[in-house]
């Protein structure tokens, strides 16, 4: 009898563990699909707002849900459910239009119907130069980069980097943003493949509303470039402690 009772308790313990793991996976899937999804920053196109090695949560509910909100992005429906358009200045994750399995993160600069142009490195929206002021340089271990504070027409402020005085996309043609699309730019203006670059030559172009995954909300972890997050014994000097739990603006 004692052997049978022990076996039942063992089977019950295994079954309970399996149920707990299953429920945890379901909860994680729901959170990832409908609430927050983690992303990490692999490039410097959004410096100094976001750095290589930043890990952040992106809210999936901010703009409603498209099929890109679902795991593996099955094309079950088109458009967005519960759509709420992004605001100018939001930092968003989106699927690259020419290769919709690739995630990009940029700042929303142009709304549908806007005209966007760069003239001598200054951003113009609908024919008006965006206000900007020079602030202290952004300093890296190997360089000093000119930094500016831009203020968009809706009052959103952020900083941009200017690596070169005459960068490739410091002067552009006017871009007219189509209906249902958005114009994205990186804050590191001379080192960002964004909507200024046509998709035909490997760029982003205009981003359909449907391709937006969510809004970048908070940096929950950050580690120096070249370090590995799993090397916990190096955290005391490799983690950027001051960036943890900072809001993305």
TORMIPA-922427 format. One record per residue (C-alpha): x, y, z. Coordinates in steps of 0.02 Angstrom, whole numbers, plus 50000, padded with zeros to 5 digits. Example, Ala and Ser with C-alpha at 12.3 -4.5 7.8 and 13.67 -1.06 7.14 Angstrom:
BEGIN
506154977550390506844994750357
//
This chain:
BEGIN
500005000050000501385012050044502225009249875500605012649781500245028249884502015034649854501845031749668500205041349664500985055949757502445055749635501275055449485500245069349562501805079849591502385077849412500645081949346500545097649453502255103349392501735100849211500135110749240501095125049322502325125849178500915125249050499965139349137501555149749149501865147648963500075152848922500235168349033501905172848953501155170648779499675181848821500805195248894501965194648743500525195148618499405208248696500415218348822502315219148814503685211448708505545212748748506775218848616508635222448618509575235848523510885228648402511425244648312511835262748345510515270848233509535277648383511025284248483511035292848602509225288948647509535270248635511235261848643511885245248581511575233248724509955241148785508515229248820506785236848821504945232948833503815237748689501965240048724500925229948600499275238448646499785256548612499205256948430498045241948424498465225148349498925219348175499415201848122501215207048161500705207448344500465188548343501865175848368502605171048198501475184548117500215173048031499215183247902497535179547985496845197047955497315213647878497315231047953497275234148141496065229648280495765243648405496845255348301497565270948384498805280448274500545284648339501005302448384502415312248306503995308948407503525291448469504915278548465504175263048384504635245448331504005240648159504215227248029505275232347881504095234347731505275226147605505685211647723504295209847850505195196947956506435210248013506115222048159506735240148155506615253648288506525272048241505645288248287504015293648203504415310048116503125311247977501255307847987500115303747840500015318747723501585327147791503015333447683504725329447757506395336247697508175338047761509045354347714510855356847768510595344247908509035352847975507395343347979505935352147893504125346947918502815354247800504025367747745504505373447921506205370448000506115360548161506815370148308508485363448368509855369248485511635363448508511995354948673513525346248746514415333448637514035315048652515665307048709516185289248670517835280648714518475284848540517595300848485516575316448521514985318548419513975334448399512295333348484510705343448458509055344948549507595344948427505825350548467504445344348354502895354748314501895345248445503165349448581504065332648590505925335048624507365322948604509205323248555510015319048391511825315748342512735324048196514275313848152514695322947989514435340847932513875335447759513135318247782512375308247640510595312547690510865330047759510045336447599508585327147523507135329247408505435332647488504565316547544502655316547539502015303647664500585293347589498955290247678499065275947803500965277247813502285285047926504005292547901505325285548020507045292448062508445287248177509105299548306510885295848247510555305148086512155301047991512125282648039510325277248012509505267947870507745274747883506315282147780507525294147694508255278947605507135270847471506795252247491507445249547314509215252847377509045243747542508155257147643506525258347737505405270047638503675274047704503045262247840501235256147832500255257947994499955239147988501835235948004502005244848172502235232248313502195243948463502915258448560504585257748652504195261148835505565257048959507375250848963507375236349085509195231049060510755238248979512485231248956514055238548877514335235348693515315219348665514785211648831513595196948851512075197748965512285179649019513995183149095513255188149262514965188249347515435203349241513855213249282514635224349417515645233649285514775228949121512975233749163512485251949131511595253649298511045271549268510025266449115508995253049202507135256749213507265273049117505795278649009506095279548821505745297148757
//
